[in-house]
């Protein structure tokens, strides 16, 4: 039976986030900002929703190779589980490393590095499309003959392990630092300081970085984020902005060879006539300013409630998606993504955010119609319509009061 251990772990993730947040408030530590945290969680929600559609491709690709082209069949023994753990962690290292060294892969993975904070919500900040190519790196395990359900189980726990290392609340961990990926090692990985870039790609075991020359100890203070800050809370733009940069650069390239190189070379690579390779610059921490635009605080409660509604809807979709039709699943996922986007642009105070939110509310009233005919959900259509109308009235009342 295929079990989604990551989805089942989500409640535990949120409990641990609450614990870290409580610790930060008690100690008066600036680990969290509302806008940044909502942005991180929005990426996580979107990743899980898009993953509903992509996971099938991943599983059946692995399954097809295992059933038709495997060289051997590993028995279900403790030794097999240990070998599979090492194999998954090894190929994760190479997937992760190449995601930093090839522009087309970095365009997806960059989402995980955009936050300028470092806390447990950053662990949930995942690319929406990375799983569309990550599975390719693990195919040698299918050829080798590791059973698909065993592979999914081990890879899920490899991902789950990496949640807790996204924290500043835990310092060095003594001898464990020699072989495990720890919060200290992973803080380095999220740094935009030149000496920290493209270091510590490990999943669970830091030994791969030590073996292949990509290890770096945590030394001076880490500046989190990417070298060219995203400067946006819009989750859709976060997933596509680097693609837009690559497309723009490729248009300026003079030859087809250089156009292709733009996508397959490392981040920062440009032809000599476009300035050549651009190396990351040193960061002056005392002058560094994090992205945090002001917005009308009267929207704060509205944004929070909209986000919580979206979180609830998305969580429901993750657990009951197999019971929904394709139309229902697409419609509800679209509503969730529109809602997350609206929260983001409202926090940015975009000029078009007011009409975008009104369009979202209109779509909100239409989505439940896809459930017409289902007795349980049909009974909720009226309730949903009333809720949407109340949301419309509340939002436009705030907007009329000198909306900026």
DAZIBEL-V525470 format. One line per field, one symbol per residue. ss: DSSP state (@ for helix, = for strand, . for the rest). Layout:
BEGIN
ss = ???
END
This chain:
BEGIN
ss = ....@@@@@@@@@@@@@@@@@@@@@@@......@@@@@@@@@@@@@@@@@@@@@@@@@@@@@@@@@@@@........@@@@@@@@@@@@@@@@@@@@@@@@.@@@@@@@@@@@......@@@@.......@@@@@@@@@@@@@@...@@@@@@@@@@@@@@............@@@@@.=..@@@@@@@.=..@@@........=.@@@@@@...........=..........@@@@@@@@@@@@@@@@@@...@@@@@@@@@.......@@@..........@@@.........@@@@@@@@@@@@@@@@@@@@@@@@@@@..@@@@@@@@@@@@@@@@@@@@@@@....@@@@@@@@@@@@@@@@@@@...@@@@..@@@@@@@@@@@@@@@@@@@@....
END
